Amino acid sequence: MTNRTAVITGAASGIGAAIALRLASEGAAVALIARRKDRLEELAARIFDSGGTAVVVPADVTDEESVVQAAATVRDRLGEVDLLVNNAGRMQLAPYGDFPLAEWKQLVDVNVNGVLNTVHAFLPDLLRSAESRTTDLVNVSSVAADRYMDGMATYGATKSAVSYLTRALRAELAGKGIRFTNLEPGMTGGTELGDNFPAEIQGPAAALAAALPAIEAEDVAEVLAFIVSRPRNVNLPRVLVQPAKEI
């Protein structure tokens, strides 16, 4: 990862923060993108203290102009990006008819439009980087993209869209030198996704999560580091990450 420049969205906590720490520890310069500037600054301080390089870039992935400005900032501070990790995401858990439509639309805005905005803003950099060095675009989807789960109709649909987008980009840009990977984690501990659940199911959802086998955010980060450190001619198109004891 030495001399690589990575952008991680949703870097303020959970999987995104774990990925940033792991990539920085292996020599990558990392651009931290999320809305919460204070959390990004705390993470950047940890990276600096460990001898790494990090740039704090507050941005809202649902705001196209915000992401365009973020891309310009990263380019100015770190140069062209050769690794983009679309990790920013939101989860809602409730039967489709039992939750306000506005909440579902917000889910789509973050999980789908956020990815589209980020890809659009950083793709020119990735294409230029791919002419001379290893270049990766990793979209963090979910096992929910392929597996029905009660209460996750809209969440699963958004992650299915992300998974399909990854496959489509790989097909459309074949031969351009960018490696595309769809990373699909299972139940993951140490994240804040459950914070968006309705108050009435916070307790039951936490109990369910505690009862299910889970991986940790650091496990997902380790897998991602493996994916993007393969030889330049090797692409892992889809990687499912789940607990070893899960049936």
C-alpha positions as CSV (number, residue, x, y, z in Angstrom):
1,M,0.0,0.0,0.0
2,T,3.0,2.3,0.1
3,N,2.6,5.4,-2.1
4,R,-1.1,4.6,-2.7
5,T,-3.8,7.3,-2.1
6,A,-7.1,6.0,-0.7
7,V,-10.4,7.7,-0.2
8,I,-12.8,6.2,2.3
9,T,-16.4,7.4,2.7
10,G,-18.2,6.8,5.9
11,A,-14.9,7.0,7.7
12,A,-16.2,8.5,10.9
13,S,-16.9,5.2,12.5
14,G,-17.3,1.4,12.1
15,I,-16.1,-0.3,9.0
16,G,-14.9,3.0,7.4
17,A,-12.8,3.9,10.3
18,A,-11.3,0.4,10.6
19,I,-10.5,0.5,6.9
20,A,-8.8,3.9,7.1
21,L,-6.6,2.7,10.1
22,R,-5.6,-0.5,8.3
23,L,-4.7,1.1,5.0
24,A,-2.8,3.9,6.7
25,S,-0.9,1.4,8.8
26,E,0.3,-0.3,5.6
27,G,1.6,2.9,4.1
28,A,-1.4,4.4,2.2
29,A,-2.2,8.1,2.4
30,V,-5.9,8.2,3.3
31,A,-8.6,10.8,2.7
32,L,-11.3,10.6,5.4
33,I,-14.8,11.5,4.1
34,A,-17.9,11.8,6.3
35,R,-20.2,14.5,7.7
36,R,-18.9,14.5,11.3
37,K,-15.7,16.6,11.2
38,D,-14.9,16.0,14.9
39,R,-14.9,12.3,14.5
40,L,-12.7,12.5,11.4
41,E,-10.2,14.7,13.2
42,E,-10.1,12.1,16.1
43,L,-9.4,9.4,13.6
44,A,-6.8,11.4,11.7
45,A,-5.0,12.1,15.1
46,R,-4.8,8.3,15.7
47,I,-3.3,7.8,12.2
48,F,-0.8,10.7,12.7
49,D,0.2,9.3,16.1
50,S,1.0,6.0,14.4
51,G,3.2,7.7,11.7
52,G,0.5,7.6,9.0
53,T,-0.8,10.2,6.6
54,A,-4.5,11.3,6.7
55,V,-6.5,14.2,5.3
56,V,-9.9,15.2,6.9
57,V,-12.5,16.1,4.2
58,P,-15.9,16.7,5.7
59,A,-18.6,16.0,3.0
60,D,-22.1,14.7,2.6
61,V,-22.2,12.0,0.0
62,T,-25.9,12.7,-0.7
63,D,-24.9,16.2,-1.9
64,E,-23.3,16.1,-5.3
65,E,-21.6,19.4,-5.1
66,S,-20.2,18.5,-1.6
67,V,-18.6,15.4,-3.1
68,V,-17.2,17.3,-6.1
69,Q,-15.6,19.7,-3.7
70,A,-14.2,16.9,-1.7
71,A,-12.6,15.3,-4.7
72,A,-10.9,18.6,-5.5
73,T,-9.6,18.9,-2.0
74,V,-8.2,15.4,-2.0
75,R,-6.6,16.0,-5.4
76,D,-5.0,19.3,-4.1
77,R,-3.8,17.7,-0.8
78,L,-2.8,14.2,-1.8
79,G,-2.8,14.0,-5.6
80,E,-4.8,11.7,-7.8
81,V,-6.6,8.9,-6.1
82,D,-5.9,5.2,-6.9
83,L,-8.2,3.6,-4.4
84,L,-11.8,4.5,-3.7
85,V,-13.8,2.7,-1.0
86,N,-17.5,3.5,-1.1
87,N,-18.4,2.6,2.5
88,A,-20.9,5.3,3.6
89,G,-24.2,3.7,4.3
90,R,-27.4,3.7,6.4
91,M,-29.6,0.9,7.7
92,Q,-33.3,0.8,8.6
93,L,-34.9,-2.3,10.0
94,A,-38.7,-2.3,9.9
95,P,-41.5,-3.8,7.8
96,Y,-42.0,-1.7,4.6
97,G,-45.5,-0.5,5.5
98,D,-44.6,0.4,9.1
99,F,-42.2,3.2,8.5
100,P,-42.5,6.6,6.9
101,L,-41.8,6.8,3.2
102,A,-39.4,9.7,3.8
103,E,-37.2,7.5,5.9
104,W,-37.0,4.9,3.1
105,K,-36.1,7.7,0.6
106,Q,-33.3,8.8,2.9
107,L,-32.0,5.3,2.9
108,V,-32.0,5.3,-0.9
109,D,-30.3,8.7,-1.0
110,V,-27.4,7.6,1.2
111,N,-26.9,4.0,0.0
112,V,-27.5,4.5,-3.7
113,N,-27.2,8.2,-4.6
114,G,-24.2,8.6,-2.3
115,V,-22.3,5.9,-4.2
116,L,-23.3,7.3,-7.5
117,N,-22.2,10.8,-6.5
118,T,-18.8,9.5,-5.2
119,V,-18.1,7.4,-8.2
120,H,-18.9,10.3,-10.5
121,A,-16.6,12.7,-8.6
122,F,-13.6,10.4,-8.4
123,L,-13.8,8.3,-11.6
124,P,-11.7,10.7,-13.6
125,D,-8.9,10.4,-11.1
126,L,-9.2,6.6,-11.0
127,L,-9.0,6.4,-14.8
128,R,-5.9,8.5,-14.9
129,S,-4.2,6.6,-12.1
130,A,-5.0,3.3,-13.8
131,E,-2.8,4.2,-16.8
132,S,0.3,3.7,-14.7
133,R,-0.4,2.0,-11.4
134,T,-2.7,-0.4,-9.5
135,T,-6.1,1.2,-9.1
136,D,-9.2,-0.1,-7.2
137,L,-12.8,0.9,-6.7
138,V,-14.4,-1.1,-3.9
139,N,-18.1,-0.8,-3.1
140,V,-19.2,-2.0,0.3
141,S,-22.5,-3.7,-0.1
142,S,-24.0,-6.4,2.2
143,V,-25.1,-10.0,2.4
144,A,-28.6,-8.4,2.4
145,A,-28.1,-7.8,-1.3
146,D,-28.6,-11.5,-2.1
147,R,-30.4,-12.8,1.0
148,Y,-33.9,-11.9,2.2
149,M,-34.1,-10.8,5.8
150,D,-37.3,-9.7,7.6
151,G,-37.6,-6.0,7.9
152,M,-34.8,-5.2,5.4
153,A,-36.8,-4.9,2.1
154,T,-35.6,-1.4,1.3
155,Y,-32.1,-1.8,2.8
156,G,-31.6,-5.0,0.8
157,A,-32.8,-3.3,-2.3
158,T,-30.3,-0.5,-1.9
159,K,-27.5,-2.9,-1.4
160,S,-28.6,-4.9,-4.4
161,A,-28.3,-1.7,-6.5
162,V,-24.8,-1.2,-5.2
163,S,-23.8,-4.8,-6.1
164,Y,-25.3,-4.4,-9.6
165,L,-23.6,-1.1,-10.1
166,T,-20.2,-2.6,-9.3
167,R,-20.8,-5.4,-11.9
168,A,-22.0,-2.9,-14.5
169,L,-19.0,-0.6,-14.0
170,R,-16.6,-3.5,-14.4
171,A,-18.3,-4.5,-17.7
172,E,-18.5,-1.0,-19.1
173,L,-15.0,0.0,-18.1
174,A,-13.3,-3.3,-19.0
175,G,-9.8,-2.7,-20.3
176,K,-9.4,0.7,-18.6
177,G,-7.2,-0.7,-15.8
178,I,-9.5,-0.2,-12.8
179,R,-10.2,-3.2,-10.6
180,F,-13.8,-3.3,-9.3
181,T,-14.8,-5.3,-6.2
182,N,-18.1,-5.8,-4.5
183,L,-17.5,-6.4,-0.8
184,E,-20.4,-7.9,1.0
185,P,-20.0,-8.1,4.8
186,G,-22.4,-10.1,7.0
187,M,-23.5,-9.1,10.5
188,T,-20.7,-6.8,11.7
189,G,-20.1,-5.6,15.3
190,G,-18.7,-2.3,16.3
191,T,-20.7,-0.2,13.8
192,E,-23.4,2.5,14.3
193,L,-25.9,1.3,11.7
194,G,-28.3,0.2,14.4
195,D,-28.5,3.8,15.6
196,N,-31.0,4.5,12.8
197,F,-33.5,1.9,13.9
198,P,-36.9,3.1,15.1
199,A,-37.0,3.5,18.9
200,E,-39.5,0.8,19.3
201,I,-37.3,-1.9,17.8
202,Q,-33.9,-0.7,19.2
203,G,-34.1,-3.2,22.0
204,P,-35.2,-6.2,19.9
205,A,-32.7,-5.4,17.2
206,A,-29.9,-5.2,19.7
207,A,-30.9,-8.6,21.2
208,L,-31.1,-10.1,17.7
209,A,-27.6,-8.8,16.8
210,A,-26.2,-10.1,20.0
211,A,-27.6,-13.6,19.3
212,L,-26.3,-13.8,15.8
213,P,-22.7,-14.7,14.9
214,A,-20.8,-11.6,13.8
215,I,-17.6,-10.4,12.4
216,E,-15.9,-7.2,13.5
217,A,-15.2,-4.0,11.6
218,E,-11.5,-4.8,11.8
219,D,-12.2,-8.2,10.1
220,V,-13.7,-6.4,7.1
221,A,-10.8,-4.0,7.0
222,E,-8.3,-6.9,6.9
223,V,-10.2,-8.5,4.0
224,L,-10.3,-5.3,2.1
225,A,-6.5,-4.8,2.6
226,F,-6.0,-8.2,1.1
227,I,-8.2,-7.5,-1.9
228,V,-6.5,-4.3,-2.9
229,S,-2.9,-5.6,-2.3
230,R,-3.2,-8.4,-4.9
231,P,-0.9,-8.2,-8.0
232,R,-2.1,-5.6,-10.5
233,N,-3.4,-8.3,-12.9
234,V,-5.6,-10.0,-10.3
235,N,-9.1,-8.8,-9.5
236,L,-11.5,-10.2,-6.9
237,P,-14.9,-9.1,-8.3
238,R,-17.1,-10.2,-5.3
239,V,-16.1,-11.1,-1.8
240,L,-18.6,-12.2,0.8
241,V,-17.4,-11.9,4.4
242,Q,-19.3,-13.7,7.1
243,P,-18.6,-15.4,10.4
244,A,-16.9,-18.8,10.1
245,K,-19.6,-20.4,12.3
246,E,-22.5,-19.1,10.3
247,I,-24.4,-21.8,8.4
